[in-house]
Amino acid sequence: DKKLLRIIGSAQDSSERNYSPEIVKQKTWRNSRENSRKQDFLKFAGGVVFFSGIFYYLYEDKRKVFALEKVTPGVHKEGLKSYTIEEIGKHDNAKSGIWIYYKDGVYDITDFVAKHPGGSSKIMMAAGGSIEPFWMIFANHNVPEIYSLLESMRIGNVDMTAEEKSQKAEAIHDPYANEPKRHKALKVNGLKPFCAEPPAPMLVESFLTPL
């Protein structure tokens, strides 16, 4: 019995020591410190992932913009099949496929015709032929985004004879070649066709638009 009482007393003393205010305080401090370290680590890891994502997005976006600016449409490309003007001319309908050419490039625009912002009837005017005369008039097509879209439909190169090249050069005429010189104070929105407006400071000087 005495031995049993000693064991029980020893257990009580041990329990009291384990749960003394000082020990409880130390354990609480350790747990708090460990939790703080975990939170700091999670914040650090989250920050790394966040900034890595931003860097990747900006890097990829920059690459896309750079690639877009580097597109040069209509240049001869090695490894692509060559087509004569006569062959291209046969592809002027949906059944045989709708082809056009621009400089030295041949393009299959069959699937794009219905999606053309200006309507299918407008783009079909160039079916089986060159789009250069049309783009000379509708110069808003001469931008990197359109060039990139055009090149995505590239199927080959133009095989042109010397005579055909000469005839093409004569046929393509810049309708805006003799445009008059405008005042340099104007804010230019587009060169061909010319589109400009008076600068804002000039507009507010008078109720009437200056001539």
Backbone as JSON, one array per atom type, in Angstrom:
{
  "sequence": "DKKLLRIIGSAQDSSERNYSPEIVKQKTWRNSRENSRKQDFLKFAGGVVFFSGIFYYLYEDKRKVFALEKVTPGVHKEGLKSYTIEEIGKHDNAKSGIWIYYKDGVYDITDFVAKHPGGSSKIMMAAGGSIEPFWMIFANHNVPEIYSLLESMRIGNVDMTAEEKSQKAEAIHDPYANEPKRHKALKVNGLKPFCAEPPAPMLVESFLTPL",
  "N": [[0.81, -1.21, 0.0], [1.91, 1.23, 0.81], [3.83, 1.49, -1.1], [2.27, 1.79, -3.37], [1.04, 4.22, -2.78], [3.27, 5.89, -2.88], [3.88, 5.78, -5.59], [1.6, 6.92, -6.7], [1.77, 9.47, -5.59], [4.18, 10.34, -6.69], [3.46, 10.47, -9.36], [1.56, 12.5, -9.27], [3.16, 14.64, -8.5], [4.79, 14.82, -10.75], [2.89, 15.44, -12.67], [2.07, 17.92, -11.78], [4.4, 19.33, -12.1], [4.65, 19.26, -14.9], [2.51, 20.77, -15.69], [2.87, 23.21, -14.58], [2.69, 26.78, -14.19], [4.93, 28.04, -15.35], [6.04, 26.15, -17.08], [3.88, 25.72, -18.79], [3.73, 28.26, -19.88], [6.17, 28.35, -21.27], [5.78, 26.31, -23.14], [3.62, 27.36, -24.56], [4.84, 29.61, -25.65], [6.75, 28.39, -27.29], [5.09, 27.03, -29.09], [3.77, 29.22, -30.23], [5.91, 30.48, -31.43], [6.69, 28.56, -33.32], [4.38, 28.5, -34.9], [4.46, 31.1, -35.86], [6.78, 31.0, -37.4], [5.95, 29.18, -39.35], [3.91, 30.66, -40.56], [5.4, 32.81, -41.54], [6.96, 31.45, -43.4], [5.0, 30.5, -45.18], [4.03, 32.96, -46.12], [6.31, 33.9, -47.4], [6.69, 31.91, -49.37], [4.29, 32.25, -50.77], [4.67, 34.85, -51.72], [6.85, 34.46, -53.44], [5.71, 32.77, -55.39], [3.69, 34.49, -56.35], [5.11, 36.74, -57.41], [6.66, 35.39, -59.26], [4.71, 34.53, -61.0], [3.79, 36.99, -62.03], [6.13, 37.9, -63.29], [6.46, 35.9, -65.23], [4.13, 36.27, -66.75], [4.48, 38.91, -67.73], [6.84, 38.54, -69.14], [6.13, 36.62, -71.08], [4.13, 38.08, -72.38], [5.61, 40.19, -73.39], [7.23, 38.8, -75.14], [5.32, 37.97, -77.0], [4.45, 40.42, -78.05], [6.84, 41.35, -79.14], [7.28, 39.37, -81.03], [5.09, 39.86, -82.65], [5.69, 42.39, -83.69], [7.82, 41.74, -85.31], [6.87, 40.46, -87.52], [6.9, 40.13, -90.97], [5.06, 40.49, -93.68], [4.37, 38.61, -96.69], [6.96, 38.05, -97.64], [9.35, 35.97, -99.34], [9.34, 32.55, -98.51], [11.33, 29.88, -97.59], [10.93, 26.39, -98.25], [8.22, 26.27, -98.65], [5.51, 25.53, -100.89], [5.36, 26.59, -104.32], [3.19, 28.67, -106.25], [1.64, 29.44, -109.34], [0.39, 32.49, -110.87], [-1.8, 31.88, -112.39], [-2.67, 29.46, -111.25], [-3.4, 30.32, -108.69], [-5.49, 32.0, -109.35], [-7.57, 30.25, -109.95], [-8.67, 29.58, -107.59], [-11.1, 30.92, -106.43], [-13.47, 30.64, -105.14], [-15.72, 29.06, -102.74], [-15.87, 26.31, -103.12], [-13.53, 25.4, -104.46], [-11.76, 26.53, -102.79], [-10.68, 29.54, -101.28], [-8.3, 31.69, -102.29], [-5.72, 34.15, -101.93], [-3.16, 36.51, -102.83], [-0.28, 38.2, -101.55], [2.24, 40.32, -102.21], [4.96, 38.23, -102.23], [3.68, 36.12, -101.08], [1.3, 33.44, -100.68], [-2.03, 32.86, -99.71], [-4.51, 31.0, -97.96], [-7.66, 31.83, -97.45], [-10.11, 30.77, -96.95], [-11.59, 29.88, -94.63], [-11.65, 32.22, -93.24], [-13.12, 34.16, -94.54], [-15.92, 34.43, -93.89], [-15.65, 35.56, -91.42], [-14.63, 38.04, -91.76], [-14.33, 41.37, -90.77], [-15.27, 43.5, -92.36], [-17.18, 42.35, -93.88], [-18.09, 39.55, -95.95], [-18.47, 39.96, -98.69], [-16.84, 42.08, -99.4], [-14.15, 41.2, -99.04], [-14.15, 39.14, -100.82], [-13.84, 40.32, -103.23], [-11.2, 40.3, -103.8], [-10.63, 37.68, -104.18], [-8.78, 34.99, -105.45], [-6.87, 36.63, -106.47], [-4.6, 39.45, -106.11], [-4.27, 41.18, -103.01], [-3.11, 43.55, -102.64], [-3.77, 46.0, -104.18], [-6.19, 46.67, -102.95], [-5.47, 47.03, -100.31], [-3.95, 49.25, -100.57], [-5.79, 51.22, -100.77], [-7.53, 50.79, -98.57], [-5.9, 51.44, -96.15], [-5.78, 50.95, -93.46], [-5.34, 48.35, -92.94], [-2.69, 47.91, -92.87], [-1.06, 47.12, -90.5], [0.71, 45.67, -87.68], [-0.88, 43.68, -86.37], [-2.73, 42.81, -88.3], [-0.99, 41.9, -90.26], [0.16, 39.74, -88.91], [-2.07, 38.08, -88.61], [-2.64, 37.55, -91.3], [-0.32, 36.13, -92.09], [-0.69, 33.82, -90.65], [-2.31, 32.34, -92.22], [-0.85, 31.49, -94.31], [0.15, 29.61, -97.15], [1.92, 29.21, -99.2], [4.33, 30.29, -101.75], [4.47, 32.88, -104.26], [4.82, 32.15, -107.64], [6.11, 33.91, -109.99], [6.41, 35.2, -113.27], [8.86, 37.2, -115.06], [7.58, 39.02, -116.7], [5.02, 39.09, -115.58], [5.61, 40.18, -113.09], [6.4, 42.73, -113.87], [4.01, 43.71, -114.95], [2.43, 43.68, -112.69], [3.68, 45.59, -111.06], [3.15, 47.89, -112.52], [0.4, 47.95, -112.36], [-0.21, 48.38, -109.71], [-0.98, 51.15, -108.05], [-0.46, 53.95, -106.04], [-3.08, 55.47, -104.59], [-2.99, 57.67, -103.01], [-0.77, 59.09, -103.5], [-0.46, 61.73, -104.44], [-1.34, 63.41, -102.46], [-2.09, 66.5, -100.8], [0.14, 68.65, -98.91], [-0.18, 68.81, -95.43], [-0.85, 70.97, -92.58], [1.6, 71.05, -90.07], [0.83, 71.27, -87.46], [-1.41, 69.83, -86.99], [-3.03, 67.02, -85.45], [-2.23, 63.93, -86.33], [-4.08, 61.13, -87.24], [-4.18, 59.11, -89.08], [-2.36, 58.28, -92.01], [-2.9, 57.31, -94.62], [-5.97, 56.58, -95.81], [-5.66, 60.16, -95.36], [-6.15, 61.33, -92.13], [-6.93, 63.59, -89.71], [-6.89, 65.9, -86.91], [-7.52, 69.05, -85.27], [-5.28, 70.12, -82.67], [-6.04, 69.8, -79.14], [-5.55, 72.19, -77.47], [-5.8, 74.23, -79.39], [-8.45, 74.01, -80.15], [-9.94, 74.83, -77.92], [-9.48, 77.5, -77.82], [-11.24, 78.95, -79.28], [-14.79, 79.19, -79.85], [-15.64, 78.39, -82.33], [-14.58, 75.97, -84.68], [-11.26, 76.12, -85.75], [-10.13, 77.05, -89.03]],
  "CA": [[0.0, 0.0, 0.0], [2.81, 2.4, 0.86], [4.48, 1.59, -2.41], [1.27, 2.33, -4.29], [0.87, 5.64, -2.45], [4.44, 6.62, -3.38], [3.76, 5.87, -7.06], [0.56, 7.92, -6.99], [2.32, 10.78, -5.22], [5.19, 10.71, -7.68], [2.74, 10.84, -10.59], [0.95, 13.8, -9.05], [4.23, 15.66, -8.55], [5.21, 14.96, -12.16], [1.81, 16.14, -13.36], [2.09, 19.32, -11.36], [5.57, 19.98, -12.73], [4.39, 19.4, -16.34], [1.48, 21.77, -15.93], [3.13, 24.41, -13.79], [2.53, 28.0, -15.02], [6.16, 28.36, -16.09], [6.17, 25.2, -18.19], [2.8, 26.03, -19.73], [4.12, 29.5, -20.56], [7.24, 28.02, -22.21], [5.19, 25.55, -24.25], [2.82, 28.3, -25.35], [5.79, 30.46, -26.39], [7.33, 27.57, -28.36], [4.05, 26.82, -30.11], [3.56, 30.5, -30.9], [7.08, 30.75, -32.27], [6.61, 27.64, -34.45], [3.3, 28.99, -35.77], [4.94, 32.32, -36.5], [7.71, 30.58, -38.45], [5.16, 28.59, -40.44], [3.22, 31.75, -41.25], [6.41, 33.55, -42.3], [7.36, 30.62, -44.54], [3.89, 30.52, -46.13], [4.01, 34.28, -46.74], [7.46, 33.97, -48.31], [6.39, 31.04, -50.52], [3.23, 32.9, -51.53], [5.27, 35.99, -52.42], [7.67, 33.93, -54.54], [4.78, 32.3, -56.43], [3.0, 35.66, -56.9], [6.0, 37.53, -58.27], [7.05, 34.54, -60.37], [3.6, 34.57, -61.94], [3.81, 38.3, -62.7], [7.29, 37.93, -64.18], [6.18, 35.01, -66.37], [3.1, 36.92, -67.57], [5.07, 40.04, -68.44], [7.84, 38.02, -70.07], [5.42, 36.01, -72.2], [3.44, 39.15, -73.1], [6.64, 40.93, -74.12], [7.64, 37.95, -76.25], [4.27, 37.99, -78.01], [4.48, 41.74, -78.69], [8.06, 41.4, -79.94], [7.06, 38.51, -82.19], [4.12, 40.54, -83.5], [6.37, 43.48, -84.37], [8.81, 41.21, -86.23], [6.21, 39.84, -88.67], [7.01, 40.82, -92.26], [4.2, 39.71, -94.56], [4.61, 38.55, -98.12], [8.33, 37.75, -98.06], [9.53, 34.59, -99.8], [9.68, 31.62, -97.43], [11.87, 28.6, -98.05], [10.23, 25.2, -97.78], [6.8, 26.31, -99.01], [5.23, 25.26, -102.3], [5.16, 27.78, -105.15], [1.99, 28.63, -107.09], [1.62, 30.47, -110.38], [-0.75, 33.4, -110.83], [-2.92, 31.15, -112.99], [-3.16, 28.5, -110.25], [-4.07, 31.08, -107.62], [-6.73, 32.54, -109.92], [-8.61, 29.22, -109.97], [-9.22, 29.44, -106.23], [-11.86, 32.14, -106.17], [-14.79, 30.26, -104.63], [-15.66, 28.19, -101.56], [-15.71, 24.92, -103.52], [-12.12, 25.12, -104.75], [-10.93, 27.21, -101.79], [-10.49, 30.96, -101.6], [-6.9, 32.08, -102.1], [-5.28, 35.48, -102.33], [-1.71, 36.64, -102.63], [0.22, 39.51, -101.12], [3.66, 40.32, -102.55], [5.4, 36.89, -102.62], [3.0, 35.11, -100.27], [-0.02, 32.92, -101.06], [-2.79, 32.62, -98.47], [-5.82, 30.36, -98.06], [-8.52, 32.56, -96.52], [-11.45, 30.17, -97.04], [-12.28, 29.88, -93.33], [-11.68, 33.57, -92.67], [-14.03, 35.03, -95.3], [-17.15, 34.71, -93.14], [-15.3, 36.3, -90.2], [-14.06, 39.34, -92.12], [-15.1, 42.47, -90.16], [-15.9, 44.34, -93.37], [-18.16, 41.57, -94.64], [-17.51, 38.6, -96.9], [-18.53, 40.48, -100.06], [-15.7, 42.97, -99.63], [-12.91, 40.45, -99.18], [-14.28, 38.27, -102.0], [-13.42, 41.09, -104.41], [-9.8, 39.98, -104.06], [-10.49, 36.23, -104.28], [-8.03, 34.52, -106.61], [-5.94, 37.66, -106.94], [-3.77, 40.17, -105.14], [-4.99, 42.12, -102.12], [-2.33, 44.79, -102.54], [-4.5, 47.21, -104.61], [-7.22, 47.0, -101.96], [-4.81, 47.53, -99.09], [-3.45, 50.59, -100.86], [-6.92, 52.11, -100.49], [-7.9, 50.58, -97.16], [-4.57, 51.36, -95.54], [-5.86, 50.57, -92.06], [-4.9, 46.96, -92.83], [-1.22, 47.85, -92.78], [-0.65, 47.16, -89.09], [1.28, 44.37, -87.29], [-1.9, 42.69, -86.02], [-3.28, 42.25, -89.55], [0.09, 41.13, -90.88], [0.29, 38.48, -88.17], [-3.24, 37.27, -88.97], [-2.46, 37.13, -92.68], [0.73, 35.11, -92.16], [-1.19, 32.58, -90.05], [-3.05, 31.62, -93.27], [0.11, 31.3, -95.4], [0.27, 28.24, -97.67], [2.97, 29.07, -100.2], [4.96, 31.45, -102.38], [4.01, 33.2, -105.62], [5.78, 31.88, -108.71], [5.76, 34.94, -110.97], [7.36, 35.43, -114.36], [9.36, 38.57, -115.12], [6.53, 39.83, -117.33], [3.95, 39.25, -114.6], [6.11, 41.11, -112.08], [6.37, 44.06, -114.46], [2.6, 44.11, -115.06], [1.94, 43.92, -111.33], [4.24, 46.86, -110.61], [2.44, 48.96, -113.22], [-1.01, 47.95, -111.96], [-0.35, 48.88, -108.34], [-0.79, 52.61, -108.0], [-0.83, 54.52, -104.75], [-4.09, 56.52, -104.82], [-2.74, 58.81, -102.12], [0.58, 59.59, -103.8], [-0.49, 63.17, -104.7], [-2.04, 64.11, -101.37], [-1.47, 67.8, -100.47], [0.84, 68.72, -97.64], [-1.01, 69.38, -94.37], [-0.16, 71.75, -91.56], [2.26, 70.16, -89.11], [0.22, 71.4, -86.13], [-2.52, 68.88, -86.88], [-2.81, 65.73, -84.79], [-2.48, 62.95, -87.38], [-4.59, 59.82, -86.8], [-3.88, 58.14, -90.13], [-1.76, 58.93, -93.17], [-3.53, 56.87, -95.86], [-6.26, 57.97, -96.18], [-5.25, 61.11, -94.34], [-7.16, 61.63, -91.12], [-6.29, 64.39, -88.67], [-7.76, 66.81, -86.16], [-6.77, 70.12, -84.59], [-4.91, 69.78, -81.29], [-7.0, 70.27, -78.13], [-5.36, 73.6, -77.08], [-6.29, 75.11, -80.44], [-9.91, 73.92, -80.17], [-10.56, 75.56, -76.8], [-9.22, 78.93, -77.96], [-12.4, 79.59, -79.91], [-15.99, 78.36, -79.91], [-15.7, 77.87, -83.68], [-13.42, 75.17, -85.06], [-10.39, 76.91, -86.65], [-9.96, 76.54, -90.39]],
  "C": [[0.85, 1.26, 0.0], [3.48, 2.62, -0.49], [3.54, 2.2, -3.43], [1.05, 3.81, -4.06], [2.03, 6.47, -2.98], [4.34, 6.82, -4.9], [2.75, 6.94, -7.45], [1.06, 9.32, -6.69], [3.33, 11.27, -6.22], [4.53, 11.17, -8.98], [2.1, 12.2, -10.47], [1.98, 14.92, -9.13], [4.66, 15.92, -9.98], [4.17, 15.74, -12.95], [1.8, 17.61, -13.03], [3.24, 20.07, -12.0], [5.3, 20.26, -14.21], [3.4, 20.52, -16.63], [1.64, 22.99, -15.03], [3.03, 25.63, -14.7], [3.75, 28.3, -15.89], [6.3, 27.46, -17.31], [5.1, 25.47, -19.26], [3.14, 27.27, -20.54], [5.18, 29.23, -21.63], [6.69, 27.28, -23.43], [4.37, 26.46, -25.17], [3.71, 29.18, -26.22], [6.39, 29.7, -27.57], [6.32, 27.36, -29.49], [3.8, 28.09, -30.92], [4.69, 30.8, -31.87], [7.05, 29.86, -33.52], [5.53, 28.08, -35.44], [3.71, 30.23, -36.54], [5.89, 31.99, -37.64], [6.97, 30.0, -39.65], [4.46, 29.67, -41.26], [4.19, 32.56, -42.1], [6.81, 32.78, -43.55], [6.28, 30.64, -45.62], [3.8, 31.85, -46.85], [5.13, 34.4, -47.78], [7.19, 33.15, -49.57], [5.31, 31.66, -51.4], [3.76, 34.08, -52.33], [6.08, 35.55, -53.62], [6.78, 33.5, -55.7], [4.11, 33.48, -57.13], [3.89, 36.42, -57.87], [6.52, 36.71, -59.45], [5.98, 34.55, -61.45], [3.57, 35.87, -62.73], [4.95, 38.37, -63.71], [7.03, 37.09, -65.43], [5.18, 35.66, -67.32], [3.7, 38.05, -68.4], [6.07, 39.58, -69.48], [7.18, 37.44, -71.31], [4.73, 37.08, -73.05], [4.43, 39.94, -73.95], [7.1, 40.14, -75.33], [6.62, 37.98, -77.37], [4.29, 39.31, -78.77], [5.68, 41.84, -79.6], [7.89, 40.58, -81.2], [6.11, 39.17, -83.18], [4.79, 41.63, -84.32], [7.33, 42.98, -85.44], [8.19, 40.6, -87.49], [6.37, 40.72, -89.91], [6.22, 40.01, -93.27], [4.68, 39.7, -96.0], [6.03, 38.28, -98.56], [8.43, 36.28, -98.46], [9.97, 33.71, -98.64], [10.14, 30.29, -98.0], [11.04, 27.46, -97.48], [8.75, 25.18, -98.1], [6.64, 26.09, -100.52], [4.99, 26.57, -103.04], [3.95, 27.58, -106.06], [2.06, 29.75, -108.12], [0.38, 31.35, -110.2], [-2.0, 32.71, -111.37], [-3.53, 30.17, -111.99], [-3.93, 29.21, -109.14], [-5.42, 31.58, -108.09], [-7.88, 31.54, -109.94], [-9.29, 29.06, -108.61], [-9.94, 30.73, -105.83], [-13.28, 31.85, -105.67], [-14.63, 29.25, -103.49], [-15.41, 26.73, -101.93], [-14.25, 24.55, -103.75], [-11.19, 25.71, -103.7], [-10.68, 28.64, -102.23], [-9.06, 31.36, -101.26], [-6.71, 33.53, -102.52], [-3.75, 35.49, -102.26], [-1.36, 38.09, -102.29], [1.73, 39.49, -101.28], [4.07, 38.91, -102.98], [4.69, 35.78, -101.87], [1.63, 34.73, -100.8], [-0.74, 32.51, -99.79], [-4.15, 31.99, -98.77], [-6.73, 30.99, -97.01], [-9.94, 32.01, -96.48], [-12.23, 30.27, -95.73], [-12.43, 31.28, -92.73], [-12.73, 34.47, -93.32], [-15.27, 35.42, -94.51], [-16.89, 35.54, -91.89], [-14.78, 37.71, -90.49], [-14.92, 40.47, -91.57], [-15.83, 43.35, -91.17], [-16.95, 43.62, -94.19], [-17.5, 40.68, -95.67], [-17.48, 39.14, -98.33], [-17.33, 41.36, -100.39], [-14.42, 42.19, -99.89], [-12.95, 39.53, -100.4], [-13.91, 39.01, -103.28], [-11.98, 40.77, -104.78], [-9.57, 38.49, -104.25], [-9.8, 35.82, -105.57], [-7.02, 35.51, -107.14], [-5.15, 38.3, -105.81], [-4.63, 41.1, -104.28], [-4.25, 43.45, -102.01], [-3.08, 46.03, -103.03], [-5.55, 47.65, -103.6], [-6.61, 47.59, -100.69], [-4.17, 48.89, -99.32], [-4.54, 51.62, -100.55], [-7.33, 52.03, -99.02], [-6.63, 50.35, -96.35], [-4.6, 51.0, -94.06], [-5.47, 49.1, -91.84], [-3.39, 46.84, -92.6], [-0.73, 48.06, -91.35], [-0.15, 45.77, -88.69], [0.25, 43.29, -86.99], [-2.47, 42.01, -87.26], [-2.23, 41.41, -90.26], [0.23, 39.76, -90.24], [-0.86, 37.53, -88.52], [-3.09, 36.71, -90.38], [-1.45, 35.98, -92.78], [0.28, 33.79, -91.54], [-1.94, 31.74, -91.07], [-2.15, 31.32, -94.47], [0.19, 29.84, -95.83], [1.4, 28.1, -98.68], [3.54, 30.39, -100.69], [4.4, 31.65, -103.79], [5.14, 32.93, -106.61], [5.41, 32.78, -109.88], [6.84, 35.08, -112.03], [7.8, 36.89, -114.34], [8.3, 39.51, -115.7], [5.39, 40.11, -116.34], [4.35, 40.23, -113.5], [6.05, 42.55, -112.59], [4.93, 44.59, -114.55], [2.02, 44.44, -113.68], [2.42, 45.27, -110.82], [3.52, 48.04, -111.25], [0.99, 49.09, -112.73], [-1.21, 48.55, -110.57], [0.01, 50.35, -108.3], [-1.26, 53.12, -106.65], [-1.83, 55.66, -104.97], [-3.87, 57.76, -103.97], [-1.36, 59.45, -102.37], [0.62, 61.11, -103.97], [-1.27, 63.95, -103.65], [-1.34, 65.44, -101.06], [-0.79, 67.75, -99.1], [-0.04, 69.41, -96.6], [-0.17, 70.14, -93.36], [0.38, 70.82, -90.47], [1.68, 70.27, -87.7], [-0.91, 70.4, -85.92], [-2.1, 67.59, -86.17], [-3.22, 64.64, -85.78], [-2.93, 61.61, -86.78], [-4.32, 58.73, -87.82], [-3.37, 58.86, -91.36], [-2.48, 58.57, -94.47], [-4.78, 56.05, -95.55], [-5.98, 58.91, -95.02], [-6.42, 61.44, -93.41], [-6.47, 62.36, -89.98], [-7.3, 65.29, -88.0], [-6.92, 67.91, -85.52], [-6.41, 69.69, -83.17], [-5.87, 70.43, -80.3], [-6.79, 71.74, -77.72], [-5.91, 74.58, -78.11], [-7.82, 75.13, -80.46], [-10.56, 74.77, -79.08], [-10.31, 77.06, -76.87], [-10.44, 79.67, -78.5], [-13.58, 78.62, -79.93], [-16.13, 77.71, -81.28], [-14.43, 77.1, -84.0], [-12.57, 75.97, -86.04], [-10.24, 76.24, -88.0], [-8.49, 76.29, -90.67]]
}
